[in-house]
Amino acid sequence: MPAALAPLPAGFYSARQLATVVGFNQLFCSAIGIAIWLAGSPGLVANIVVSMLIGNSVWLLVDGGRWLVGRTLQRWTGQGLPWPGYRWMLPVIVLGVLGGYEIGRRLAGLLLGVQLAPMFSRGSTLIVTTVAGIAATLFWHATAMLQKHRAEAEAAQRQAAETQLRLLQSQLEPHMLFNTLANLRVLITLDPPRAQQMLDRLIGFLRSTLGASRVALHPLQAEFDRTADYLALMAVRMGPRLATELDLPPELAALPVPPLLLQPLVENAIQHGLEPQVAGGRIVVHARQEGNALVLTVRDTGRGLPAAPAPAPPGRGFGTQQIRERLATLHGDAARLELAAAGDAEGGTVATLRLPMPAAPLAEDRAGADPTIHRTAATAPAASSATHSAPP
């Protein structure tokens, strides 16, 4: 996927806006040329061409002056673009009209052999040029203010989306913590030594996870690291009933993704798929690229989806709902989360996340990461079949 184009500097026209302004200038100048021809000046085409030469010269001077003055004020005061204000623009307009007429007059003489009188030698010339310059400036002002308001609206929309993402993300963290503490409370009664071990794992997990989850994006490697930490925490509680496999191809490890995408899906797979089974089961987390999409899957061999889903009780489905809302905020319809039956002899459920392929990888910070946990269960002690004992 190609990288997005860098935004234009403040005050610049986009290609579409520039085409609109230039098109308006030509129509406006043509209308003035036709009006002068109808008033008795011979040569329709010559009048239109002369009007365009003068009108475009005035536009270049006034609009170029607007940008130069606005850019200077932007550096001094932080404000000035796209419209510096009439206090600064009035001298620019006056000089632009005078200079633009003179440049257009001389170009008409060089290109067409038409000798126009200086502006102040004829009152009608002064009036027509001044009125046309003011009318065109009002249009340019309206275009600049529209550009400013559109930029402000886009900035407000981005800020609202970022705020919503932070809110949704902050809701996921205590949800995960409360579930883990509830599991720990049960284990304290059944097996105090293993509860102590689980508490130690929880402290380490929170230390690594809560700080990382404050960023908007992090490498997919970090997302797999946090998922492996969570699985190691759950392995203390479930013992040999939990087998895991994480598979992250090296070429995808540095791609940026939102944090806390996989952990809620893994938590759901354990809580609703594996734990209800006496024998437990296996969880496989996998990443791959399909065309322009990044596909993340969480597969469990648990009891599977119910044949006729009933309304979820309070607290159920919270993680998947939050993931869907975050994806909708970030990518709209370009990203989705799907839950489906595994459809093979092992049974269980497959949760599939489809995201637009990120344009560029993040700078990798692999300090403290254990790349071996992202291969297979045979080479991943922390995320493989747990060897801890567990009560039947």
C-alpha positions in Angstrom: 0.0 0.0 0.0 1.6 3.4 -0.9 2.3 5.8 1.8 -0.1 8.7 2.2 1.0 12.0 0.7 2.3 14.6 3.1 -0.3 17.4 3.9 0.1 20.7 2.1 1.6 23.6 4.1 -1.0 25.9 5.6 -2.4 28.3 3.1 -1.7 26.3 0.1 -4.5 25.2 -2.2 -5.2 21.5 -2.9 -5.2 20.5 -6.6 -9.0 20.7 -6.5 -9.2 24.1 -4.8 -6.5 25.5 -7.2 -8.5 24.3 -10.2 -11.6 26.0 -8.8 -9.9 29.3 -8.2 -8.2 29.3 -11.6 -11.4 28.4 -13.3 -13.3 31.2 -11.5 -10.6 33.6 -12.5 -10.9 32.8 -16.2 -14.7 33.0 -16.2 -14.6 36.3 -14.3 -12.0 37.7 -16.6 -13.9 36.5 -19.7 -17.1 38.2 -18.4 -15.2 41.5 -17.9 -13.7 41.2 -21.4 -17.2 40.6 -22.9 -18.6 43.5 -21.0 -15.9 45.8 -22.3 -16.5 44.6 -25.8 -20.2 45.2 -25.5 -19.4 48.7 -24.2 -17.8 49.5 -27.5 -14.2 48.4 -27.4 -13.4 46.5 -30.7 -12.2 42.9 -30.7 -14.0 40.4 -28.6 -11.1 37.9 -28.3 -8.5 40.6 -27.8 -10.6 42.1 -24.9 -11.0 38.7 -23.3 -7.3 37.9 -23.6 -6.2 41.3 -22.2 -8.7 40.9 -19.3 -7.2 37.5 -18.5 -3.7 38.8 -18.6 -4.6 41.6 -16.2 -6.8 39.5 -14.0 -4.4 36.6 -13.6 -1.6 39.0 -12.8 -3.6 40.7 -10.1 -4.5 37.2 -8.7 -0.9 36.1 -8.6 0.2 39.2 -6.8 -2.7 39.4 -4.3 -2.8 35.7 -3.5 1.0 35.4 -3.4 1.1 38.4 -1.1 -1.6 36.8 1.1 0.5 33.7 1.5 3.8 35.6 2.2 2.2 38.0 4.7 0.3 35.1 6.4 3.4 32.9 6.5 5.4 35.7 8.2 2.6 36.4 10.7 2.4 32.6 11.4 6.0 32.6 12.4 5.7 35.7 14.6 2.3 35.1 16.2 1.2 31.6 15.4 -1.7 32.9 13.3 -2.0 34.4 9.8 -3.0 31.6 7.5 -5.0 31.1 5.4 -6.3 34.7 5.8 -4.1 37.3 7.6 -7.0 39.7 8.0 -8.0 42.9 6.1 -5.6 45.1 8.2 -2.8 43.3 6.5 -4.5 42.5 3.2 -5.6 46.0 2.3 -2.1 47.1 1.3 -1.6 43.8 -0.4 -4.8 44.3 -2.4 -4.0 47.8 -3.4 -0.4 47.0 -4.5 -1.7 43.8 -6.2 -4.3 45.6 -8.3 -1.9 48.4 -9.3 1.0 46.0 -10.1 -1.2 43.4 -11.7 -2.7 46.0 -14.1 0.7 47.3 -15.0 2.1 43.7 -15.6 -1.0 42.8 -17.7 -0.8 46.0 -19.7 2.8 45.4 -20.6 2.1 41.7 -21.4 -0.7 42.8 -23.7 1.6 45.1 -25.5 4.3 42.4 -26.0 2.0 39.6 -26.9 -0.8 41.2 -28.8 0.6 44.6 -29.7 -2.3 46.2 -27.8 -1.3 49.5 -26.2 -3.3 50.2 -23.1 -3.4 53.5 -21.3 -1.9 53.6 -17.7 -4.4 53.0 -15.0 -4.7 56.5 -13.7 -5.0 58.1 -17.1 -8.6 57.1 -17.5 -11.3 57.0 -14.8 -13.2 54.1 -16.4 -10.0 51.9 -16.4 -9.4 52.7 -12.7 -13.0 51.9 -11.7 -13.2 48.6 -13.7 -9.9 47.3 -12.5 -10.5 48.3 -8.8 -14.1 46.8 -8.7 -12.9 43.6 -10.4 -10.0 43.3 -8.0 -12.2 43.8 -5.0 -14.8 41.3 -6.3 -12.1 38.7 -7.0 -10.5 39.3 -3.6 -13.8 38.6 -1.9 -14.0 35.3 -3.7 -10.4 34.4 -2.7 -11.2 35.4 0.9 -14.2 33.1 0.9 -12.1 30.2 -0.6 -9.4 30.8 2.0 -11.9 30.8 4.9 -13.6 27.7 3.6 -10.2 26.0 3.5 -9.6 27.1 7.1 -12.9 25.9 8.4 -12.5 22.6 6.6 -9.1 22.1 8.2 -10.5 23.0 11.6 -13.4 20.6 11.2 -11.0 17.8 10.1 -8.7 18.5 13.1 -11.7 18.4 15.5 -12.9 15.1 13.9 -9.4 13.6 14.4 -9.3 14.8 18.0 -12.8 13.3 18.7 -11.8 10.0 17.1 -8.6 9.9 19.2 -10.5 10.7 22.4 -13.0 7.9 21.6 -10.2 5.5 21.0 -8.5 6.4 24.3 -11.9 6.0 26.1 -12.5 2.6 24.6 -9.0 1.4 25.3 -9.2 2.6 28.9 -12.4 0.6 29.4 -10.7 -2.6 28.2 -7.9 -2.5 30.8 -10.0 -2.6 34.0 -12.2 -5.2 32.3 -9.3 -7.5 31.8 -7.9 -6.8 35.3 -11.2 -7.5 37.1 -11.5 -10.9 35.3 -8.0 -11.8 36.3 -8.5 -10.8 39.9 -11.7 -12.9 40.0 -9.7 -15.9 38.8 -7.0 -15.1 41.4 -9.6 -15.0 44.2 -10.8 -18.5 43.4 -7.3 -19.8 43.2 -6.3 -18.3 46.6 -8.8 -20.7 48.2 -7.9 -23.8 46.2 -4.1 -23.5 45.9 -2.4 -20.6 47.8 1.1 -21.3 46.4 -0.1 -21.2 42.8 -2.2 -18.1 43.7 1.1 -16.4 44.8 2.7 -17.5 41.5 -0.2 -16.1 39.5 0.0 -12.8 41.5 3.7 -12.5 40.6 2.8 -13.1 36.9 0.0 -10.5 37.1 2.3 -7.8 38.5 4.8 -8.4 35.7 2.0 -8.5 33.1 0.6 -5.2 34.3 4.0 -3.6 34.4 4.6 -4.4 30.8 1.1 -3.9 29.5 -0.4 -0.8 31.1 2.4 1.4 30.0 2.4 0.1 26.4 -1.3 0.4 26.1 -1.1 4.2 26.5 0.1 4.6 22.9 -2.1 4.8 19.9 -0.1 2.3 17.9 2.6 -0.2 18.6 4.4 -2.9 16.6 2.6 -6.2 16.0 5.6 -7.8 17.8 4.6 -5.9 21.0 1.0 -7.0 20.6 2.2 -10.7 20.4 4.5 -10.1 23.4 1.6 -8.9 25.5 -0.6 -11.8 24.4 2.2 -14.3 25.3 2.5 -12.6 28.8 -1.3 -13.0 29.3 -1.2 -16.6 28.2 1.7 -17.3 30.6 -0.5 -15.7 33.4 -3.4 -18.0 32.5 -1.1 -21.0 32.3 -0.4 -20.6 36.0 -4.1 -21.1 36.7 -5.0 -23.7 34.1 -1.9 -25.8 34.1 -1.7 -28.5 31.5 -5.3 -27.8 30.5 -4.0 -24.9 28.4 -1.8 -25.4 25.3 -0.9 -22.4 23.2 0.8 -21.6 19.9 1.7 -18.1 18.6 2.9 -17.6 15.0 4.1 -14.2 13.9 6.1 -14.0 10.6 9.2 -11.9 11.0 8.2 -9.6 8.0 5.1 -8.6 9.9 6.6 -8.0 13.3 7.2 -4.2 12.9 3.8 -3.3 11.4 1.9 -0.8 13.5 -1.4 -1.9 15.1 -3.7 -0.6 17.9 -2.9 -2.1 21.3 -5.1 -4.6 23.0 -6.6 -6.2 19.9 -5.6 -9.8 20.6 -5.7 -10.1 24.4 -9.5 -9.6 24.7 -10.0 -12.3 22.0 -7.6 -14.7 23.8 -9.4 -13.9 27.1 -12.8 -14.8 25.5 -11.4 -18.0 24.0 -10.2 -19.1 27.5 -13.2 -17.9 29.5 -16.0 -19.1 27.1 -14.3 -21.8 25.1 -11.6 -23.7 27.1 -12.5 -23.2 30.8 -16.0 -24.8 30.6 -14.3 -28.0 29.3 -12.7 -30.4 31.8 -9.9 -31.2 29.4 -9.2 -27.6 28.5 -7.8 -27.2 25.0 -5.5 -25.3 22.7 -5.2 -21.6 21.5 -3.5 -20.7 18.3 -2.7 -17.0 17.5 -1.6 -16.3 14.0 -0.8 -13.3 11.7 -0.6 -13.3 8.0 -1.0 -10.9 5.0 -3.7 -11.4 2.4 -3.4 -8.9 -0.4 -3.8 -5.4 1.1 -5.1 -6.8 4.4 -3.4 -7.8 7.7 -5.3 -10.8 9.1 -5.0 -11.8 12.7 -6.7 -15.0 14.0 -7.3 -16.4 17.4 -8.4 -20.1 17.2 -9.4 -22.2 20.2 -10.5 -25.8 20.5 -13.1 -25.1 23.1 -16.8 -25.9 23.2 -17.5 -23.6 20.2 -20.3 -21.1 19.5 -23.8 -21.9 20.6 -26.1 -23.1 17.9 -28.8 -20.5 18.8 -27.0 -17.5 20.4 -29.0 -16.2 23.3 -28.9 -12.5 24.5 -25.6 -12.0 26.2 -25.8 -11.5 30.0 -24.3 -8.3 31.4 -20.5 -8.2 31.0 -20.5 -10.8 28.2 -19.2 -9.8 24.8 -17.7 -6.6 26.2 -14.2 -7.2 24.7 -15.4 -8.0 21.2 -17.8 -5.1 21.2 -15.0 -2.7 22.2 -12.7 -4.1 19.5 -15.4 -3.6 16.9 -16.0 0.0 18.0 -12.3 0.8 17.9 -11.9 -0.7 14.5 -14.9 1.3 13.2 -13.4 4.5 14.6 -10.0 3.8 13.1 -10.8 2.3 9.7 -14.6 2.4 9.2 -15.8 -0.4 7.0 -12.2 -1.3 5.9 -11.7 -3.4 9.1 -13.9 -6.0 10.8 -14.0 -8.7 13.4 -15.6 -12.0 12.6 -16.5 -15.0 14.9 -17.1 -18.4 13.3 -17.0 -22.0 14.1 -13.7 -23.7 13.4 -15.3 -26.3 11.1 -12.9 -29.1 11.6 -12.5 -32.2 13.8 -11.0 -30.3 16.7 -14.0 -27.9 16.9 -13.9 -24.6 18.7 -14.1 -21.0 17.5 -12.0 -18.8 15.2 -11.9 -15.0 15.7 -10.6 -13.2 12.7 -9.5 -9.6 12.6 -9.0 -8.0 9.2 -7.2 -4.6 9.0 -6.0 -2.5 6.2 -2.3 -3.3 5.6 -0.3 -0.6 7.4 1.6 1.7 5.0 5.0 1.5 6.9 6.4 -0.3 9.9 7.2 1.4 13.2 10.7 1.7 14.4 11.3 -1.5 16.3 12.0 -1.5 20.0 12.7 -5.1 20.6 14.5 -4.6 24.0 13.3 -7.3 26.3 11.3 -9.1 23.7 11.7 -12.8 23.3 11.3 -13.6 19.6 11.2 -17.3 20.3 7.6 -17.1 21.7 6.3 -16.3 18.2 7.1 -19.5 16.4 5.4 -22.7 17.5 4.5 -24.4 20.7 7.6 -26.6 20.4 9.9 -23.6 20.6 7.9 -21.3 22.8 8.1 -22.3 26.5 6.2 -19.3 27.8 3.4 -19.7 25.3 3.4 -23.4 24.7 1.7 -26.2 26.6 2.0 -25.3 30.2 3.8 -27.7 32.5 2.3 -26.5 35.8 0.1 -28.9 37.8 -3.5 -28.0 38.1 -6.4 -29.5 40.1 -8.7 -31.8 38.2 
